[in-house]
Amino acid sequence: MEIILVLMIAFIITIALLASRFIDNSNPYPFSKKSSIYSSTERSFFQMLETAVGNEYKIMSRVRLTDIIEPKGAATSKNRRAALIKANVKTVDFVLCDKKTLAITGVVDLVNNGSKNGHRAKADWFVNGALEAAGVPHIRIKIKTGYKPADIRNCILFKLGKIKSQKPSVPVIRGTMGDSPLAHLKRSGLRTAAAA
C-alpha cells in the first residue's frame, strides 16, 4: 500500500513538473522579436522620404509627441497636466530635423483612407492643434502607390515654406492651417490662448 502511495506522489510530481515547463505564467517578460520595425508601407515610404529630403534633413521615426513639444510656461498646472496626459500617448510617424543642429523642422504623418487599421484615417485634432500651437509644421501625406521622391520633396518643401509654388501632383491631403482646430476657432471669432 505504501508503494502505491509513493508511486502516485511521484507520478503527480512528475506531471506537475512537466506541466510547469509548458505553462509558465511567472515570466515577467513575455516578448518575442518582431520580424521588422516597419510595415512594408512604412518601409517603402521611409526609403522614399530618405531619397526625397535625406540630404537636407535627419529623419526620425515614431516619435512621441511629448518629445517634440511641451506645455507653455504660462499654462496652469491643471492645464499642463491634462495636456501632458493626452500628449504622452500620441506619436507621429516621422520628424524632420536640421542635419547639423537636430532642431525640429517639421512632422510628417502617413494617412490611409483605404483601411480602418491604417495610419490615422481621420485627422487627430489634438495632434494637429498641439503642433500648430507650438509652431511645428504638420504634413499629412496620403498613402498610395505611384509617388516619386520629387513629389514628396515638393510637398514637404512647400509646407515648410521653402518653395513658393506647388505642383498639382503633390501628395498632401490637408494643409496645416486651413483645416486645423485653431483655424476653426479663428473663423468662429473665439480667441485662443496662443492668440491672446
MDTraj code that builds the backbone (N, CA, C; nanometers):
import mdtraj as md
import numpy as np

residues = "MET GLU ILE ILE LEU VAL LEU MET ILE ALA PHE ILE ILE THR ILE ALA LEU LEU ALA SER ARG PHE ILE ASP ASN SER ASN PRO TYR PRO PHE SER LYS LYS SER SER ILE TYR SER SER THR GLU ARG SER PHE PHE GLN MET LEU GLU THR ALA VAL GLY ASN GLU TYR LYS ILE MET SER ARG VAL ARG LEU THR ASP ILE ILE GLU PRO LYS GLY ALA ALA THR SER LYS ASN ARG ARG ALA ALA LEU ILE LYS ALA ASN VAL LYS THR VAL ASP PHE VAL LEU CYS ASP LYS LYS THR LEU ALA ILE THR GLY VAL VAL ASP LEU VAL ASN ASN GLY SER LYS ASN GLY HIS ARG ALA LYS ALA ASP TRP PHE VAL ASN GLY ALA LEU GLU ALA ALA GLY VAL PRO HIS ILE ARG ILE LYS ILE LYS THR GLY TYR LYS PRO ALA ASP ILE ARG ASN CYS ILE LEU PHE LYS LEU GLY LYS ILE LYS SER GLN LYS PRO SER VAL PRO VAL ILE ARG GLY THR MET GLY ASP SER PRO LEU ALA HIS LEU LYS ARG SER GLY LEU ARG THR ALA ALA ALA ALA".split()
xyz = np.array([
    [0.0816, -0.1190, 0.0000],
    [0.0000, 0.0000, 0.0000],
    [0.0863, 0.1259, 0.0000],
    [0.1950, 0.1201, 0.0774],
    [0.2833, 0.2363, 0.0843],
    [0.3519, 0.2606, -0.0505],
    [0.3830, 0.1540, -0.1214],
    [0.4490, 0.1689, -0.2514],
    [0.3540, 0.2359, -0.3511],
    [0.2287, 0.1997, -0.3464],
    [0.1315, 0.2614, -0.4367],
    [0.1188, 0.4104, -0.4060],
    [0.1149, 0.4468, -0.2807],
    [0.1057, 0.5869, -0.2402],
    [0.2294, 0.6646, -0.2844],
    [0.3485, 0.6081, -0.2662],
    [0.4734, 0.6726, -0.3091],
    [0.4762, 0.6875, -0.4608],
    [0.4322, 0.5855, -0.5333],
    [0.4287, 0.5932, -0.6800],
    [0.3296, 0.6995, -0.7289],
    [0.2160, 0.7093, -0.6623],
    [0.1173, 0.8128, -0.7011],
    [0.1730, 0.9534, -0.6751],
    [0.2401, 0.9725, -0.5637],
    [0.3001, 1.1032, -0.5331],
    [0.4090, 1.1355, -0.6344],
    [0.4920, 1.0393, -0.6674],
    [0.5981, 1.0602, -0.7674],
    [0.5367, 1.0921, -0.9037],
    [0.4291, 1.0215, -0.9392],
    [0.3608, 1.0468, -1.0662],
    [0.3034, 1.1879, -1.0703],
    [0.2401, 1.2324, -0.9635],
    [0.1817, 1.3673, -0.9560],
    [0.2910, 1.4735, -0.9647],
    [0.4025, 1.4528, -0.8965],
    [0.5142, 1.5480, -0.9018],
    [0.5706, 1.5559, -1.0437],
    [0.5847, 1.4421, -1.1096],
    [0.6361, 1.4395, -1.2471],
    [0.5416, 1.5147, -1.3415],
    [0.4137, 1.4916, -1.3295],
    [0.3140, 1.5609, -1.4125],
    [0.3203, 1.7113, -1.3857],
    [0.3297, 1.7508, -1.2590],
    [0.3351, 1.8926, -1.2235],
    [0.4590, 1.9592, -1.2821],
    [0.5740, 1.8906, -1.2746],
    [0.6972, 1.9471, -1.3320],
    [0.6874, 1.9609, -1.4835],
    [0.6322, 1.8633, -1.5507],
    [0.6151, 1.8713, -1.6960],
    [0.5180, 1.9831, -1.7341],
    [0.4099, 1.9938, -1.6611],
    [0.3113, 2.0989, -1.6896],
    [0.3699, 2.2377, -1.6667],
    [0.4536, 2.2527, -1.5652],
    [0.5121, 2.3842, -1.5373],
    [0.6071, 2.4289, -1.6471],
    [0.6659, 2.3331, -1.7198],
    [0.7542, 2.3694, -1.8317],
    [0.6745, 2.4274, -1.9484],
    [0.5512, 2.3797, -1.9678],
    [0.4690, 2.4258, -2.0793],
    [0.3847, 2.5477, -2.0429],
    [0.3496, 2.5617, -1.9180],
    [0.2685, 2.6740, -1.8727],
    [0.3529, 2.7547, -1.7749],
    [0.4109, 2.8636, -1.8237],
    [0.4958, 2.9452, -1.7374],
    [0.4370, 3.0847, -1.7287],
    [0.3564, 3.1102, -1.6275],
    [0.2967, 3.2419, -1.6076],
    [0.3851, 3.3338, -1.5249],
    [0.4975, 3.2851, -1.4801],
    [0.5825, 3.3656, -1.3938],
    [0.6810, 3.4519, -1.4723],
    [0.6863, 3.4378, -1.6042],
    [0.7809, 3.5140, -1.6847],
    [0.7371, 3.6601, -1.6917],
    [0.8154, 3.7510, -1.6354],
    [0.7761, 3.8921, -1.6380],
    [0.8007, 3.9583, -1.7737],
    [0.8663, 3.8893, -1.8669],
    [0.8972, 3.9446, -1.9987],
    [0.8448, 3.8524, -2.1084],
    [0.7154, 3.8501, -2.1301],
    [0.6590, 3.7584, -2.2301],
    [0.6658, 3.8169, -2.3713],
    [0.7866, 3.8402, -2.4220],
    [0.8038, 3.9059, -2.5511],
    [0.8810, 3.8191, -2.6482],
    [0.8612, 3.8472, -2.7752],
    [0.9441, 3.7888, -2.8802],
    [0.9754, 3.8989, -2.9807],
    [1.0811, 3.8812, -3.0562],
    [1.1269, 3.9821, -3.1517],
    [1.0338, 3.9864, -3.2723],
    [1.0002, 4.1089, -3.3169],
    [0.9234, 4.1244, -3.4398],
    [1.0155, 4.1010, -3.5583],
    [0.9576, 4.0676, -3.6710],
    [1.0392, 4.0421, -3.7897],
    [1.0960, 4.1720, -3.8465],
    [1.0257, 4.2859, -3.8270],
    [1.0732, 4.4143, -3.8786],
    [1.0139, 4.5265, -3.7952],
    [1.0845, 4.6381, -3.7876],
    [1.0341, 4.7526, -3.7117],
    [0.9251, 4.8263, -3.7888],
    [0.9269, 4.8165, -3.9225],
    [0.8300, 4.8855, -4.0070],
    [0.7428, 4.7869, -4.0828],
    [0.6215, 4.8287, -4.1146],
    [0.5405, 4.7524, -4.2093],
    [0.5983, 4.7773, -4.3479],
    [0.5547, 4.7019, -4.4472],
    [0.6094, 4.7216, -4.5823],
    [0.5778, 4.8615, -4.6348],
    [0.4599, 4.9148, -4.6031],
    [0.4232, 5.0504, -4.6452],
    [0.5124, 5.1537, -4.5783],
    [0.5323, 5.1389, -4.4469],
    [0.6178, 5.2337, -4.3744],
    [0.7608, 5.2289, -4.4261],
    [0.8114, 5.1095, -4.4513],
    [0.9479, 5.0946, -4.5008],
    [0.9637, 5.1610, -4.6375],
    [0.8682, 5.1378, -4.7269],
    [0.8735, 5.1989, -4.8604],
    [0.8697, 5.3508, -4.8506],
    [0.7789, 5.4026, -4.7663],
    [0.7684, 5.5477, -4.7539],
    [0.8936, 5.6067, -4.6899],
    [0.9466, 5.5396, -4.5883],
    [1.0682, 5.5880, -4.5223],
    [1.1835, 5.5968, -4.6219],
    [1.1981, 5.4942, -4.7065],
    [1.3043, 5.4964, -4.8073],
    [1.2827, 5.6085, -4.9082],
    [1.1565, 5.6327, -4.9470],
    [1.1281, 5.7420, -5.0394],
    [1.1538, 5.8768, -4.9726],
    [1.1190, 5.8887, -4.8461],
    [1.1432, 6.0121, -4.7702],
    [1.2930, 6.0389, -4.7596],
    [1.3704, 5.9354, -4.7341],
    [1.5169, 5.9498, -4.7297],
    [1.5711, 5.9993, -4.8635],
    [1.5203, 5.9428, -4.9727],
    [1.5640, 5.9846, -5.1056],
    [1.5223, 6.1290, -5.1328],
    [1.4000, 6.1646, -5.0905],
    [1.3450, 6.2969, -5.1202],
    [1.4131, 6.4091, -5.0424],
    [1.4298, 6.3933, -4.9123],
    [1.4809, 6.5044, -4.8304],
    [1.5937, 6.4635, -4.7368],
    [1.6481, 6.3450, -4.7547],
    [1.7530, 6.2952, -4.6652],
    [1.8816, 6.3751, -4.6701],
    [1.9061, 6.4470, -4.7783],
    [2.0270, 6.5302, -4.7864],
    [2.0159, 6.6543, -4.6982],
    [1.8929, 6.7072, -4.6830],
    [1.8739, 6.8287, -4.6031],
    [1.8359, 6.8022, -4.4584],
    [1.7643, 6.6924, -4.4345],
    [1.7084, 6.6688, -4.3017],
    [1.7452, 6.5313, -4.2478],
    [1.7614, 6.5255, -4.1166],
    [1.7735, 6.3983, -4.0448],
    [1.6302, 6.3535, -4.0172],
    [1.5996, 6.2291, -4.0461],
    [1.4624, 6.1808, -4.0322],
    [1.4545, 6.0854, -3.9134],
    [1.3706, 6.1201, -3.8169],
    [1.3450, 6.0354, -3.7006],
    [1.2066, 5.9734, -3.7194],
    [1.1889, 5.8496, -3.6755],
    [1.0585, 5.7861, -3.6941],
    [0.9967, 5.7460, -3.5607],
    [0.8627, 5.7420, -3.5626],
    [0.7834, 5.7026, -3.4462],
    [0.8255, 5.7773, -3.3198],
    [0.8034, 5.9047, -3.3232],
    [0.8456, 5.9915, -3.2134],
    [0.7234, 6.0298, -3.1303],
    [0.7384, 6.0247, -2.9976],
    [0.6292, 6.0662, -2.9092],
    [0.6079, 6.2162, -2.9222],
    [0.4837, 6.2584, -2.9138],
    [0.4502, 6.3994, -2.9246],
    [0.5198, 6.4810, -2.8159],
    [0.5333, 6.4241, -2.6959],
    [0.5973, 6.4973, -2.5861],
    [0.7482, 6.5117, -2.6061],
    [0.8062, 6.4396, -2.7029],
    [0.9470, 6.4600, -2.7359],
    [0.9646, 6.5793, -2.8308],
    [0.8546, 6.6261, -2.8886],
    [0.8589, 6.7348, -2.9865],
    [0.8126, 6.8670, -2.9258],
    [0.7098, 6.8614, -2.8430],
    [0.6503, 6.9834, -2.7873],
    [0.6381, 6.9707, -2.6358],
    [0.6191, 7.0849, -2.5707],
    [0.5982, 7.0878, -2.4261],
    [0.4983, 7.1980, -2.3930],
    [0.4304, 7.1874, -2.2788],
    [0.3336, 7.2911, -2.2426],
    [0.4026, 7.4260, -2.2223],
    [0.3303, 7.5322, -2.2539],
    [0.3831, 7.6675, -2.2343],
    [0.3954, 7.6972, -2.0860],
    [0.4900, 7.7821, -2.0522],
    [0.5131, 7.8170, -1.9124],
    [0.3955, 7.8880, -1.8484],
    [0.3137, 7.9582, -1.9273],
    [0.2013, 8.0342, -1.8736],
    [0.0799, 7.9468, -1.8443],
    [0.0819, 7.8218, -1.8860],
    [-0.0321, 7.7327, -1.8635],
    [-0.0445, 7.6994, -1.7151],
    [-0.1690, 7.6850, -1.6695],
    [-0.1905, 7.6465, -1.5296],
    [-0.1459, 7.5022, -1.5111],
    [-0.1183, 7.4648, -1.3880],
    [-0.0701, 7.3285, -1.3627],
    [-0.1756, 7.2247, -1.4016],
    [-0.3031, 7.2578, -1.3841],
    [-0.4102, 7.1658, -1.4229],
    [-0.4110, 7.1474, -1.5747],
    [-0.3989, 7.2580, -1.6494],
    [-0.3970, 7.2500, -1.7959],
    [-0.2724, 7.1777, -1.8454],
    [-0.1588, 7.2036, -1.7822],
    [-0.0342, 7.1354, -1.8204],
    [-0.0478, 6.9846, -1.8014],
    [-0.1010, 6.9452, -1.6869],
    [-0.1166, 6.8034, -1.6550],
    [-0.2112, 6.7359, -1.7546],
    [-0.3252, 6.7996, -1.7838],
    [-0.4226, 6.7435, -1.8780],
    [-0.3626, 6.7319, -2.0182],
    [-0.2899, 6.8344, -2.0599],
    [-0.2277, 6.8324, -2.1930],
    [-0.1206, 6.7240, -2.2016],
    [-0.0402, 6.7099, -2.0970],
    [0.0648, 6.6080, -2.0978],
    [0.0078, 6.4663, -2.0979],
    [-0.1030, 6.4460, -2.0277],
    [-0.1665, 6.3141, -2.0275],
    [-0.2106, 6.2768, -2.1685],
    [-0.2720, 6.3726, -2.2396],
    [-0.3154, 6.3466, -2.3770],
    [-0.1960, 6.3290, -2.4699],
    [-0.0961, 6.4159, -2.4564],
    [0.0184, 6.4140, -2.5478],
    [0.1076, 6.2922, -2.5274],
    [0.1136, 6.2387, -2.4070],
    [0.2019, 6.1250, -2.3775],
    [0.1678, 5.9992, -2.4554],
    [0.0426, 5.9833, -2.4955],
    [0.0025, 5.8625, -2.5674],
    [0.0010, 5.8814, -2.7187],
    [0.0363, 6.0002, -2.7653],
    [0.0348, 6.0292, -2.9089],
    [0.1749, 6.0163, -2.9676],
    [0.1813, 5.9649, -3.0902],
    [0.3075, 5.9589, -3.1633],
    [0.2857, 6.0142, -3.3030],
    [0.3956, 6.0532, -3.3656],
    [0.3918, 6.0954, -3.5056],
    [0.4811, 5.9995, -3.5830],
    [0.4558, 5.9876, -3.7131],
    [0.5287, 5.8893, -3.7926],
    [0.6743, 5.9290, -3.8159],
    [0.6967, 6.0527, -3.8619],
    [0.8330, 6.0962, -3.8931],
    [0.8520, 6.2412, -3.8503],
    [0.9715, 6.2715, -3.8005],
    [1.0080, 6.4089, -3.7649],
    [1.1300, 6.4466, -3.8486],
    [1.1217, 6.5627, -3.9121],
    [1.2346, 6.6143, -3.9895],
    [1.3132, 6.7086, -3.9002],
    [1.4438, 6.6847, -3.8904],
    [1.5308, 6.7669, -3.8062],
    [1.6434, 6.8250, -3.8916],
    [1.6909, 6.9429, -3.8518],
    [1.8068, 7.0032, -3.9174],
    [1.9251, 6.9077, -3.9027],
    [2.0000, 6.8878, -4.0122],
    [2.1104, 6.7905, -4.0095],
    [2.2196, 6.8279, -3.9104],
    [2.2472, 6.9566, -3.8959],
    [2.3586, 6.9990, -3.8100],
    [2.3169, 7.0155, -3.6642],
    [2.2046, 7.0824, -3.6413],
    [2.1660, 7.1146, -3.5036],
    [2.0628, 7.0186, -3.4446],
    [1.9997, 6.9355, -3.5294],
    [1.8902, 6.8464, -3.4921],
    [1.7685, 6.9216, -3.4394],
    [1.7571, 7.0504, -3.4757],
    [1.6382, 7.1281, -3.4410],
    [1.5196, 7.0735, -3.5194],
    [1.4042, 7.0701, -3.4573],
    [1.2835, 7.0166, -3.5205],
    [1.2374, 7.1125, -3.6293],
    [1.2200, 7.0592, -3.7505],
    [1.1790, 7.1403, -3.8647],
    [1.0337, 7.1152, -3.9016],
    [0.9876, 6.9918, -3.8932],
    [0.8500, 6.9595, -3.9294],
    [0.8182, 6.8153, -3.8965],
    [0.6905, 6.7811, -3.9095],
    [0.6407, 6.6474, -3.8802],
    [0.5680, 6.5951, -4.0037],
    [0.5929, 6.4686, -4.0375],
    [0.5240, 6.4037, -4.1491],
    [0.4458, 6.2844, -4.0946],
    [0.3149, 6.2830, -4.1210],
    [0.2297, 6.1709, -4.0818],
    [0.1713, 6.1067, -4.2068],
    [0.1645, 5.9735, -4.2065],
    [0.1021, 5.9000, -4.3157],
    [-0.0475, 5.8891, -4.2893],
    [-0.1271, 5.8971, -4.3963],
    [-0.2717, 5.8872, -4.3852],
    [-0.3176, 5.7766, -4.4771],
    [-0.3991, 5.6841, -4.4237],
    [-0.4502, 5.5727, -4.5037],
    [-0.6015, 5.5750, -4.4978],
    [-0.6646, 5.6277, -4.6017],
    [-0.8104, 5.6328, -4.6049],
    [-0.8715, 5.5007, -4.6498],
    [-0.7904, 5.4100, -4.7018],
    [-0.8415, 5.2845, -4.7552],
    [-0.8649, 5.1772, -4.6509],
    [-0.8191, 5.1980, -4.5283],
    [-0.8301, 5.0929, -4.4271],
    [-0.8498, 5.1536, -4.2898],
    [-0.9368, 5.0920, -4.2115],
    [-0.9570, 5.1383, -4.0744],
    [-0.8346, 5.1107, -3.9885],
    [-0.7559, 5.0102, -4.0270],
    [-0.6387, 4.9721, -3.9494],
    [-0.5140, 5.0480, -3.9911],
    [-0.5264, 5.1401, -4.0845],
    [-0.4108, 5.2117, -4.1371],
    [-0.3686, 5.3269, -4.0489],
    [-0.2823, 5.4078, -4.1024],
    [-0.2298, 5.5221, -4.0306],
    [-0.3291, 5.6365, -4.0317],
    [-0.3824, 5.6710, -3.9175],
    [-0.4638, 5.7884, -3.8979],
    [-0.5587, 5.8165, -4.0143],
    [-0.6572, 5.7310, -4.0317],
    [-0.7538, 5.7501, -4.1388],
    [-0.8270, 5.8836, -4.1206],
    [-0.8432, 5.9274, -3.9972],
    [-0.9041, 6.0575, -3.9697],
    [-0.8003, 6.1463, -3.9027],
    [-0.8149, 6.2742, -3.9231],
    [-0.7218, 6.3693, -3.8624],
    [-0.7329, 6.3617, -3.7104],
    [-0.6205, 6.3665, -3.6432],
    [-0.6173, 6.3708, -3.4978],
    [-0.6108, 6.5181, -3.4585],
    [-0.7246, 6.5723, -3.4179],
    [-0.7319, 6.7163, -3.3925],
    [-0.6431, 6.7590, -3.2768],
    [-0.6218, 6.6720, -3.1804],
    [-0.5325, 6.7092, -3.0705],
    [-0.3900, 6.7265, -3.1207],
    [-0.3422, 6.6305, -3.2008],
    [-0.2064, 6.6394, -3.2558],
    [-0.1943, 6.7612, -3.3464],
    [-0.2916, 6.7801, -3.4362],
    [-0.2889, 6.8961, -3.5263],
    [-0.2843, 7.0271, -3.4483],
    [-0.3731, 7.0398, -3.3498],
    [-0.3804, 7.1637, -3.2718],
    [-0.2560, 7.1880, -3.1887],
    [-0.2035, 7.0805, -3.1280],
    [-0.0842, 7.0948, -3.0446],
    [0.0365, 7.1361, -3.1282],
    [0.0529, 7.0731, -3.2443],
    [0.1665, 7.1087, -3.3306],
    [0.1522, 7.2505, -3.3852],
    [0.0299, 7.2871, -3.4234],
    [0.0085, 7.4226, -3.4739],
    [0.0353, 7.5271, -3.3659],
    [-0.0138, 7.5015, -3.2443],
    [0.0082, 7.5961, -3.1348],
    [0.1570, 7.6115, -3.1039],
    [0.2331, 7.5023, -3.1214],
    [0.3769, 7.5065, -3.0945],
    [0.4562, 7.5607, -3.2138],
    [0.3887, 7.5809, -3.3280],
    [0.4574, 7.6340, -3.4455],
    [0.5371, 7.5291, -3.5224],
    [0.4951, 7.4022, -3.5132],
    [0.5641, 7.2944, -3.5844],
    [0.4803, 7.2574, -3.7069],
    [0.5339, 7.2729, -3.8289],
    [0.4576, 7.2343, -3.9478],
    [0.4227, 7.0859, -3.9459],
    [0.2955, 7.0559, -3.9775],
    [0.2451, 6.9192, -3.9760],
    [0.2020, 6.8835, -4.1176],
    [0.2716, 6.7891, -4.1778],
    [0.2467, 6.7494, -4.3156],
    [0.1852, 6.6106, -4.3140],
    [0.0625, 6.5986, -4.3651],
    [-0.0066, 6.4698, -4.3706],
    [-0.0072, 6.4247, -4.5161],
    [0.0472, 6.3074, -4.5421],
    [0.0579, 6.2568, -4.6787],
    [-0.0210, 6.1277, -4.6919],
    [-0.1074, 6.1237, -4.7916],
    [-0.1917, 6.0075, -4.8167],
    [-0.1082, 5.8920, -4.8705],
    [-0.1319, 5.7724, -4.8179],
    [-0.0616, 5.6533, -4.8652],
    [-0.1225, 5.6099, -4.9976],
    [-0.0397, 5.6053, -5.1008],
    [-0.0821, 5.5485, -5.2286],
    [0.0418, 5.5190, -5.3112],
    [0.0261, 5.4338, -5.4082],
    [0.1395, 5.3984, -5.4937],
    [0.1567, 5.5041, -5.6018],
    [0.2750, 5.5094, -5.6572],
    [0.2998, 5.5979, -5.7709],
    [0.3688, 5.7287, -5.7372],
    [0.3899, 5.7575, -5.6087],
    [0.4626, 5.8795, -5.5760],
    [0.6070, 5.8661, -5.6198],
    [0.6607, 5.9785, -5.6580],
    [0.8031, 5.9854, -5.6875],
    [0.8675, 6.0670, -5.5759],
    [0.9951, 6.0446, -5.5482],
    [1.0609, 6.1246, -5.4447],
    [1.0469, 6.2749, -5.4679],
    [1.0446, 6.3173, -5.5952],
    [1.0294, 6.4609, -5.6255],
    [0.8935, 6.5127, -5.5780],
    [0.7866, 6.4306, -5.5886],
    [0.6542, 6.4707, -5.5405],
    [0.6565, 6.4920, -5.3893],
    [0.7147, 6.3963, -5.3189],
    [0.7237, 6.4049, -5.1726],
    [0.8079, 6.5271, -5.1339],
    [0.9188, 6.5452, -5.2012],
    [1.0078, 6.6579, -5.1733],
    [0.9361, 6.7917, -5.1929],
    [0.8660, 6.8072, -5.3056],
    [0.7943, 6.9322, -5.3328],
    [0.6867, 6.9581, -5.2285],
    [0.6163, 6.8539, -5.1904],
    [0.5129, 6.8674, -5.0884],
    [0.5721, 6.9178, -4.9572],
    [0.6786, 6.8531, -4.9138],
    [0.7404, 6.8897, -4.7857],
    [0.7990, 7.0301, -4.7913],
    [0.8727, 7.0611, -4.8965],
    [0.9339, 7.1936, -4.9073],
    [0.8278, 7.3030, -4.9172],
    [0.7169, 7.2757, -4.9858],
    [0.6076, 7.3728, -4.9937],
    [0.5499, 7.3992, -4.8545],
    [0.5222, 7.2923, -4.7791],
    [0.4647, 7.3082, -4.6453],
    [0.5613, 7.3746, -4.5478],
    [0.6910, 7.3575, -4.5721],
    [0.7905, 7.4213, -4.4857],
    [0.8221, 7.5636, -4.5304],
    [0.7604, 7.6070, -4.6404],
    [0.7810, 7.7431, -4.6900],
    [0.9121, 7.7608, -4.7651],
    [0.9710, 7.6521, -4.8110],
    [1.0996, 7.6599, -4.8819],
    [1.0819, 7.6837, -5.0310],
    [0.9647, 7.6483, -5.0869],
    [0.9348, 7.6795, -5.2264],
    [0.7997, 7.7493, -5.2316],
    [0.7784, 7.8302, -5.3348],
    [0.6581, 7.9134, -5.3427],
    [0.5406, 7.8465, -5.4125],
    [0.5667, 7.7600, -5.5101],
    [0.4551, 7.7007, -5.5837],
    [0.4524, 7.5506, -5.5617],
    [0.3347, 7.4969, -5.5806],
    [0.3150, 7.3546, -5.5579],
    [0.2515, 7.2945, -5.6828],
    [0.3083, 7.1843, -5.7321],
    [0.2518, 7.1160, -5.8481],
    [0.1225, 7.0465, -5.8079],
    [0.0284, 7.0288, -5.9020],
    [-0.0966, 6.9604, -5.8683],
    [-0.0776, 6.8158, -5.8243],
    [0.0317, 6.7498, -5.8642],
    [0.0506, 6.6091, -5.8289],
    [0.1082, 6.5890, -5.6896],
    [0.1314, 6.6972, -5.6173],
    [0.1909, 6.6855, -5.4849],
    [0.0937, 6.6140, -5.3915],
    [0.1413, 6.5193, -5.3120],
    [0.0543, 6.4270, -5.2393],
    [-0.0078, 6.4748, -5.1099],
    [0.0055, 6.5994, -5.0728],
    [-0.0502, 6.6420, -4.9448],
    [-0.2029, 6.6403, -4.9519],
    [-0.2693, 6.6020, -4.8427],
    [-0.4146, 6.5969, -4.8465],
    [-0.4788, 6.7053, -4.7606],
    [-0.4041, 6.7605, -4.6686],
    [-0.4595, 6.8665, -4.5844],
    [-0.3503, 6.9680, -4.5553],
    [-0.3906, 7.0918, -4.5416],
    [-0.2964, 7.1965, -4.5043],
    [-0.2780, 7.2000, -4.3551],
    [-0.1794, 7.2765, -4.3103],
    [-0.1569, 7.2843, -4.1663],
    [-0.2442, 7.3909, -4.1022],
    [-0.2959, 7.4852, -4.1802],
    [-0.3744, 7.5921, -4.1213],
    [-0.5213, 7.5844, -4.1609],
    [-0.5498, 7.5522, -4.2861],
    [-0.6860, 7.5586, -4.3372],
    [-0.7861, 7.4735, -4.2615],
    [-0.7546, 7.3510, -4.2300],
    [-0.8491, 7.2619, -4.1640],
    [-0.8073, 7.2324, -4.0205],
    [-0.7366, 7.3216, -3.9593],
    [-0.6858, 7.2927, -3.8257],
    [-0.7827, 7.3377, -3.7176],
    [-0.7681, 7.2882, -3.5960],
    [-0.8561, 7.3279, -3.4863],
    [-0.8464, 7.4761, -3.4562],
    [-0.7254, 7.5324, -3.4614],
    [-0.7102, 7.6745, -3.4316],
    [-0.7716, 7.7599, -3.5415],
    [-0.7660, 7.7126, -3.6668],
    [-0.8274, 7.7872, -3.7763],
    [-0.9783, 7.7918, -3.7572],
    [-1.0388, 7.6802, -3.7116],
    [-1.1831, 7.6788, -3.6857],
    [-1.2178, 7.7781, -3.5748],
    [-1.1356, 7.7851, -3.4717],
    [-1.1602, 7.8821, -3.3642],
    [-1.1469, 8.0248, -3.4149],
    [-1.0460, 8.0502, -3.4984],
    [-1.0252, 8.1847, -3.5511],
    [-1.1417, 8.2265, -3.6398],
    [-1.1923, 8.1319, -3.7229],
    [-1.3047, 8.1655, -3.8103],
    [-1.4301, 8.1937, -3.7303],
    [-1.4464, 8.1256, -3.6142],
    [-1.5662, 8.1451, -3.5353],
    [-1.5565, 8.2690, -3.4460],
    [-1.4402, 8.3345, -3.4452],
    [-1.4247, 8.4570, -3.3680],
    [-1.3789, 8.4348, -3.2253],
    [-1.3561, 8.3102, -3.1848],
    [-1.3099, 8.2816, -3.0494],
    [-1.1617, 8.3100, -3.0391],
    [-1.1193, 8.3599, -2.9256],
    [-0.9772, 8.3844, -2.9044],
    [-0.9157, 8.2629, -2.8374],
    [-0.7921, 8.2328, -2.8743],
    [-0.7213, 8.1212, -2.8123],
    [-0.6130, 8.1766, -2.7225],
    [-0.5582, 8.0904, -2.6385],
    [-0.4504, 8.1320, -2.5500],
    [-0.3309, 8.1773, -2.6311],
    [-0.3076, 8.1126, -2.7449],
    [-0.1927, 8.1498, -2.8285],
    [-0.2151, 8.2848, -2.8936],
    [-0.3417, 8.3187, -2.9243],
    [-0.3698, 8.4460, -2.9912],
    [-0.3806, 8.5603, -2.8925],
    [-0.4019, 8.5295, -2.7654],
    [-0.4223, 8.6343, -2.6635],
    [-0.2937, 8.7039, -2.6276],
])
top = md.Topology()
chain = top.add_chain()
for i, resn in enumerate(residues, 1):
    res = top.add_residue(resn, chain, resSeq=i)
    for name in ("N", "CA", "C"):
        top.add_atom(name, md.element.get_by_symbol(name[0]), res)
traj = md.Trajectory(xyz[None], top)
